[in-house]
Amino acid sequence: MSDDAITTTGSTDASGAAAEAAPISALLPAFGFRADLMEASANVAAWREAVATLFDVDELAADEPGPFRADISSYAMGPVLIGLSRASGQRFRRTAETIARSGVDHIILQLYLRGGFDGIASDRPIRVRAGDICLFDLAQTLETKATAFENVTLVVPRPMFGTHLLRVDDLHGLVLPGSSVVARLLAGHLTALFEFAPRMSLDECQSVVEGTVSLLAACLRNELERSDPDADRAVTAGPSLMRIRQYIEAGLASEELSAGSIAAHFGLSRASLYRLFAPVGGIADYIRSRRLHRAFFDLAGSDARTLRISEVARRWQLGTDAHFTRSFKAAYGITPRAAREAALLGVHRGTDATSNATISRWMREIAPPSAD
């Protein structure tokens, strides 16, 4: 972890003086604030800043009798972040502009202890109530309307799931109902993880995080396969397909990457390769979507100001500028130029002296999107 990541963020009391940070392990950086130590306006500002990396929020405490209140307590366990949040009702949005501005590419898993929400994840309707567990891909759009809630949130770098699951983006909008055995099992694990996080040594933290991601991936893979009865399970989870995916990831910048070159490398017929990738939309679509994903996060990176759109298109073999722009807008709903402008806005905000960008920096530094 970088020096920037090893930071304790304390609360601010009503007078503006720094409040004493809660005791935590020296190995586990914490981020958070307490609503009872802040005036309502300061609490709203702190909440917006804390969640800005993940979501835009509005309609705070709409139709609720009291003022908006929220608090967060969270710990960075090496490559993952776990936190407990409590807040009044509000609307959460993650647009293509938000994704570009934040420049982070993670999967979040939330256990709702109280309250819930209704919304849409990309084009997938989603409803969550107390006891349910939901997942979101931060590279995809989202809009939800939440009641007052309390939840445990786990933020995981995409590559950690990518070593276990072929299509990590299929997790977006997945809900594990609280009545299911799997949800109850994972709920117990997540609450225990948050409870014991500040007491772990660095070695314990590493092994627990690895075990947690393996457990989650195994349970989630089963849920994805169960929700798609027409999928070929052997193909979806097969190690040969995972090896091919890793080969594709390593060669996305090469103009030599094609169905023919992949088939030849693995000693497969083209028909066999097409059959393997049929459950995920076909080999050509898969390669194109992965290249667009890389291009998006190039444009959302901190060095976006120096990048030309044509340079990004060439880097990822995405054709002419016009073709790249059409493909990019079809995939993300905004043009490459708009994505870069949103990213530059995020960089500007992060350099503001009044901005608490600790979580954003941590998420950018631990998980570069190129490792998906």
C-alpha positions as CSV (number, residue, x, y, z in Angstrom):
1,M,0.0,0.0,0.0
2,S,1.1,3.5,-0.7
3,D,1.8,6.2,1.9
4,D,-1.4,8.0,0.7
5,A,-3.4,4.9,1.5
6,I,-2.2,4.6,5.0
7,T,-4.3,7.4,6.3
8,T,-6.8,7.9,9.1
9,T,-9.6,10.3,8.5
10,G,-11.2,11.6,11.6
11,S,-14.6,13.3,12.1
12,T,-15.4,17.0,12.4
13,D,-17.4,18.4,15.2
14,A,-19.9,21.2,15.0
15,S,-17.3,23.8,15.6
16,G,-15.2,22.6,12.7
17,A,-12.4,21.2,15.0
18,A,-11.0,17.8,14.2
19,A,-12.5,15.1,16.3
20,E,-10.4,12.3,17.5
21,A,-10.3,9.3,15.1
22,A,-11.6,6.0,16.4
23,P,-8.8,3.6,17.3
24,I,-7.9,1.2,14.5
25,S,-5.1,-1.2,13.7
26,A,-2.0,0.7,12.4
27,L,-2.1,-1.7,9.4
28,L,-5.6,-0.9,8.4
29,P,-6.4,2.6,7.2
30,A,-9.9,3.8,8.1
31,F,-12.2,6.4,6.5
32,G,-15.3,7.8,8.1
33,F,-17.3,10.4,10.0
34,R,-20.0,10.4,12.6
35,A,-23.3,12.3,12.1
36,D,-23.6,13.1,15.8
37,L,-20.5,15.2,15.7
38,M,-21.6,17.4,12.8
39,E,-24.2,20.0,11.9
40,A,-26.7,19.0,9.3
41,S,-25.1,21.1,6.5
42,A,-21.6,19.7,7.3
43,N,-23.0,16.2,7.4
44,V,-24.5,16.5,4.0
45,A,-21.2,17.9,2.6
46,A,-19.2,15.1,4.2
47,W,-21.6,12.5,2.9
48,R,-21.5,13.8,-0.7
49,E,-17.7,13.8,-0.6
50,A,-17.4,10.3,0.9
51,V,-19.6,8.7,-1.7
52,A,-18.6,10.9,-4.7
53,T,-16.2,8.2,-6.0
54,L,-19.1,5.8,-6.2
55,F,-22.2,7.8,-6.7
56,D,-23.9,11.1,-7.3
57,V,-26.6,11.6,-4.7
58,D,-29.7,13.9,-4.4
59,E,-33.2,13.9,-2.9
60,L,-31.5,13.7,0.5
61,A,-34.1,12.8,3.2
62,A,-36.9,13.7,0.8
63,D,-40.4,13.1,2.4
64,E,-38.7,12.2,5.8
65,P,-39.6,14.1,9.0
66,G,-36.1,14.9,10.1
67,P,-33.0,16.4,8.6
68,F,-30.5,14.3,6.5
69,R,-28.1,12.3,8.7
70,A,-25.4,9.9,7.6
71,D,-22.3,8.2,9.1
72,I,-19.6,5.9,7.8
73,S,-17.0,3.7,9.4
74,S,-14.7,1.7,7.0
75,Y,-11.4,-0.1,6.8
76,A,-9.0,-0.7,3.9
77,M,-8.0,-4.4,4.1
78,G,-5.1,-4.4,1.7
79,P,-6.8,-4.5,-1.7
80,V,-10.4,-4.4,-0.5
81,L,-12.4,-1.8,1.4
82,I,-15.2,-2.8,3.9
83,G,-17.4,-0.3,5.6
84,L,-20.7,0.2,7.5
85,S,-22.9,3.1,6.4
86,R,-26.1,4.5,7.9
87,A,-28.0,7.3,6.1
88,S,-31.4,8.9,5.5
89,G,-33.2,8.1,2.3
90,Q,-31.8,9.5,-1.0
91,R,-31.4,8.8,-4.7
92,F,-28.1,7.3,-5.9
93,R,-26.9,7.7,-9.5
94,R,-23.9,6.4,-11.4
95,T,-23.9,7.7,-14.9
96,A,-21.3,7.3,-17.7
97,E,-20.0,10.7,-16.7
98,T,-19.7,9.6,-13.0
99,I,-17.8,6.5,-14.1
100,A,-15.4,8.6,-16.2
101,R,-15.0,11.2,-13.5
102,S,-14.2,8.7,-10.7
103,G,-11.9,6.6,-12.9
104,V,-12.3,3.5,-10.7
105,D,-13.2,0.0,-11.9
106,H,-14.3,-2.1,-9.0
107,I,-17.1,-4.4,-7.9
108,I,-19.2,-3.5,-4.8
109,L,-21.2,-5.9,-2.7
110,Q,-23.7,-4.6,-0.2
111,L,-25.5,-6.4,2.6
112,Y,-28.6,-4.4,3.7
113,L,-29.2,-4.7,7.4
114,R,-32.0,-2.1,7.4
115,G,-34.0,-0.4,4.6
116,G,-33.5,-1.0,0.9
117,F,-34.1,0.5,-2.5
118,D,-35.7,0.2,-5.9
119,G,-33.9,1.1,-9.1
120,I,-32.3,0.0,-12.3
121,A,-28.8,-1.4,-12.9
122,S,-28.0,-0.6,-16.6
123,D,-31.2,-2.0,-18.0
124,R,-31.9,-4.5,-15.2
125,P,-34.7,-3.6,-12.7
126,I,-33.5,-4.2,-9.2
127,R,-35.2,-4.3,-5.8
128,V,-33.4,-4.8,-2.5
129,R,-34.8,-5.1,1.0
130,A,-33.3,-5.7,4.5
131,G,-31.4,-9.0,4.5
132,D,-30.7,-9.0,0.8
133,I,-27.2,-8.8,-0.8
134,C,-26.7,-6.9,-4.0
135,L,-23.8,-6.4,-6.4
136,F,-22.8,-3.6,-8.7
137,D,-20.2,-3.2,-11.4
138,L,-18.8,0.3,-11.1
139,A,-18.0,0.3,-14.8
140,Q,-21.8,0.2,-15.5
141,T,-24.6,2.7,-14.9
142,L,-27.0,2.6,-12.0
143,E,-29.9,4.6,-10.5
144,T,-31.6,3.7,-7.2
145,K,-34.0,5.4,-4.8
146,A,-33.3,4.3,-1.2
147,T,-35.2,4.5,2.0
148,A,-33.3,5.2,5.2
149,F,-30.8,2.4,5.4
150,E,-27.9,0.6,7.1
151,N,-25.6,-1.6,5.1
152,V,-22.2,-3.3,5.0
153,T,-20.3,-2.6,1.8
154,L,-17.4,-4.5,0.4
155,V,-15.4,-2.9,-2.5
156,V,-13.3,-5.4,-4.5
157,P,-11.0,-4.7,-7.4
158,R,-12.3,-6.2,-10.6
159,P,-9.2,-8.3,-11.3
160,M,-9.7,-10.2,-8.0
161,F,-13.1,-11.5,-9.3
162,G,-11.7,-11.8,-12.9
163,T,-9.5,-14.7,-11.9
164,H,-12.6,-16.7,-10.8
165,L,-15.4,-15.5,-13.1
166,L,-15.5,-15.2,-16.9
167,R,-18.0,-12.4,-17.1
168,V,-17.6,-10.2,-14.1
169,D,-19.9,-7.6,-15.6
170,D,-22.8,-10.1,-15.3
171,L,-22.7,-9.4,-11.5
172,H,-24.2,-6.0,-12.1
173,G,-27.6,-5.9,-10.5
174,L,-27.5,-9.4,-9.1
175,V,-29.5,-9.8,-5.9
176,L,-29.2,-12.6,-3.4
177,P,-32.5,-12.7,-1.4
178,G,-32.1,-12.6,2.3
179,S,-34.2,-15.7,2.7
180,S,-31.7,-17.8,0.8
181,V,-29.1,-20.0,2.5
182,V,-26.3,-18.4,0.4
183,A,-27.3,-14.9,1.4
184,R,-27.4,-15.8,5.1
185,L,-24.0,-17.5,4.9
186,L,-22.4,-14.5,3.2
187,A,-24.2,-12.0,5.6
188,G,-22.6,-13.7,8.6
189,H,-19.2,-13.6,6.9
190,L,-19.5,-9.9,6.0
191,T,-20.6,-8.8,9.4
192,A,-17.8,-10.8,11.0
193,L,-15.3,-9.4,8.5
194,F,-16.3,-5.8,9.4
195,E,-16.2,-6.6,13.2
196,F,-12.7,-8.1,13.1
197,A,-11.1,-6.0,10.4
198,P,-9.5,-3.5,12.9
199,R,-7.9,-6.3,14.9
200,M,-6.2,-8.2,12.1
201,S,-2.5,-8.2,11.4
202,L,-1.3,-7.6,7.8
203,D,-0.7,-11.3,7.3
204,E,-4.1,-12.3,8.7
205,C,-5.7,-9.6,6.5
206,Q,-4.1,-11.0,3.3
207,S,-5.2,-14.5,3.9
208,V,-8.7,-13.5,5.0
209,V,-9.2,-11.3,1.9
210,E,-8.1,-14.1,-0.4
211,G,-10.4,-16.5,1.3
212,T,-13.3,-14.1,1.2
213,V,-13.0,-13.4,-2.5
214,S,-12.8,-17.1,-3.3
215,L,-15.9,-17.8,-1.2
216,L,-17.8,-15.0,-2.8
217,A,-16.8,-16.0,-6.3
218,A,-17.8,-19.6,-5.8
219,C,-21.2,-18.6,-4.4
220,L,-21.8,-16.0,-7.1
221,R,-20.8,-18.2,-9.9
222,N,-23.4,-20.7,-8.8
223,E,-26.0,-17.9,-8.6
224,L,-25.2,-16.7,-12.1
225,E,-25.4,-20.2,-13.5
226,R,-28.7,-20.9,-11.7
227,S,-30.2,-17.7,-13.0
228,D,-29.4,-18.8,-16.6
229,P,-30.6,-22.4,-17.0
230,D,-29.7,-22.4,-20.7
231,A,-26.0,-21.7,-20.0
232,D,-23.5,-24.5,-20.4
233,R,-22.0,-24.7,-17.0
234,A,-18.9,-26.6,-18.1
235,V,-18.2,-23.8,-20.6
236,T,-19.0,-20.9,-18.3
237,A,-16.7,-22.1,-15.5
238,G,-14.3,-24.2,-17.5
239,P,-10.6,-23.6,-16.9
240,S,-9.8,-23.7,-20.6
241,L,-12.1,-20.7,-21.2
242,M,-10.5,-18.8,-18.4
243,R,-7.0,-19.4,-19.8
244,I,-8.2,-18.2,-23.2
245,R,-9.6,-15.1,-21.6
246,Q,-6.3,-14.3,-19.8
247,Y,-4.5,-14.7,-23.2
248,I,-7.0,-12.3,-24.8
249,E,-6.5,-9.7,-22.0
250,A,-2.7,-9.8,-22.4
251,G,-3.0,-9.3,-26.2
252,L,-5.8,-6.6,-26.5
253,A,-3.3,-4.0,-27.8
254,S,-2.0,-6.3,-30.6
255,E,-3.4,-6.0,-34.1
256,E,-2.6,-9.7,-34.5
257,L,-5.2,-10.7,-31.9
258,S,-8.1,-12.5,-33.7
259,A,-10.2,-15.6,-33.6
260,G,-7.8,-17.3,-35.9
261,S,-4.7,-16.5,-33.8
262,I,-6.4,-17.5,-30.6
263,A,-7.6,-20.8,-32.1
264,A,-4.1,-21.5,-33.4
265,H,-2.4,-20.7,-30.1
266,F,-4.6,-23.1,-28.2
267,G,-4.8,-25.8,-30.9
268,L,-8.6,-25.3,-31.3
269,S,-10.7,-25.2,-34.4
270,R,-12.5,-22.0,-35.0
271,A,-15.8,-23.7,-34.6
272,S,-14.7,-24.9,-31.1
273,L,-13.6,-21.4,-30.2
274,Y,-16.9,-19.9,-31.3
275,R,-18.8,-22.5,-29.3
276,L,-16.8,-21.7,-26.2
277,F,-17.6,-18.0,-26.4
278,A,-21.2,-18.4,-27.5
279,P,-22.5,-18.0,-23.9
280,V,-20.8,-14.6,-23.6
281,G,-21.9,-13.1,-27.0
282,G,-19.2,-14.5,-29.3
283,I,-15.5,-14.1,-29.5
284,A,-15.5,-11.0,-31.7
285,D,-17.9,-9.1,-29.5
286,Y,-16.0,-10.2,-26.4
287,I,-12.7,-8.8,-27.7
288,R,-14.3,-5.6,-28.8
289,S,-16.0,-5.1,-25.5
290,R,-12.8,-5.7,-23.6
291,R,-10.9,-3.2,-25.9
292,L,-13.6,-0.6,-25.3
293,H,-13.4,-1.2,-21.6
294,R,-9.6,-0.5,-21.7
295,A,-10.2,2.6,-23.8
296,F,-12.8,4.0,-21.4
297,F,-10.5,3.7,-18.4
298,D,-7.6,5.2,-20.4
299,L,-9.8,8.2,-21.0
300,A,-10.9,8.2,-17.3
301,G,-7.3,8.0,-16.0
302,S,-5.4,10.8,-14.3
303,D,-3.3,11.4,-17.4
304,A,-6.3,11.8,-19.7
305,R,-5.4,15.5,-20.4
306,T,-2.4,14.4,-22.4
307,L,-4.2,11.7,-24.4
308,R,-5.6,12.2,-27.9
309,I,-8.8,10.3,-28.8
310,S,-7.1,8.9,-31.9
311,E,-4.2,7.7,-29.8
312,V,-6.5,5.6,-27.6
313,A,-8.3,4.2,-30.6
314,R,-5.0,3.1,-32.1
315,R,-3.7,1.7,-28.8
316,W,-6.6,-0.7,-28.5
317,Q,-7.1,-1.5,-32.2
318,L,-10.6,0.2,-32.4
319,G,-10.5,1.5,-35.9
320,T,-10.8,5.1,-37.2
321,D,-11.7,8.0,-34.9
322,A,-15.3,8.0,-36.3
323,H,-15.7,4.2,-35.9
324,F,-14.3,4.4,-32.4
325,T,-16.6,7.2,-31.4
326,R,-19.6,5.3,-32.7
327,S,-18.7,2.1,-30.9
328,F,-17.8,3.9,-27.7
329,K,-21.1,5.9,-27.6
330,A,-23.1,2.7,-28.3
331,A,-21.4,1.0,-25.4
332,Y,-21.3,3.8,-22.8
333,G,-23.9,6.4,-23.9
334,I,-21.3,9.2,-24.2
335,T,-18.6,10.1,-26.6
336,P,-14.9,9.5,-25.9
337,R,-14.4,13.3,-25.7
338,A,-17.2,13.6,-23.1
339,A,-15.6,10.8,-21.0
340,R,-12.3,12.5,-21.0
341,E,-13.9,15.8,-20.0
342,A,-15.7,14.2,-17.1
343,A,-12.4,12.5,-16.0
344,L,-10.6,15.9,-16.1
345,L,-13.4,17.3,-13.9
346,G,-12.7,14.5,-11.4
347,V,-9.0,15.2,-11.4
348,H,-9.6,18.9,-10.8
349,R,-11.9,18.1,-7.9
350,G,-9.4,15.8,-6.4
351,T,-6.8,18.5,-6.3
352,D,-9.1,20.9,-4.5
353,A,-7.6,21.6,-1.0
354,T,-11.1,21.2,0.5
355,S,-11.6,17.8,-1.1
356,N,-11.2,14.6,0.9
357,A,-10.1,12.4,-2.0
358,T,-8.5,9.7,0.2
359,I,-10.9,6.9,-0.8
360,S,-10.7,7.9,-4.5
361,R,-6.9,7.8,-4.4
362,W,-6.9,4.5,-2.6
363,M,-9.2,2.9,-5.2
364,R,-7.3,4.2,-8.1
365,E,-3.9,3.1,-6.8
366,I,-4.7,-0.4,-5.7
367,A,-6.4,-1.6,-8.8
368,P,-5.4,-0.3,-12.2
369,P,-8.1,-1.4,-14.7
370,S,-5.6,-2.9,-17.0
371,A,-5.4,-6.1,-14.9
372,D,-9.0,-7.2,-15.6
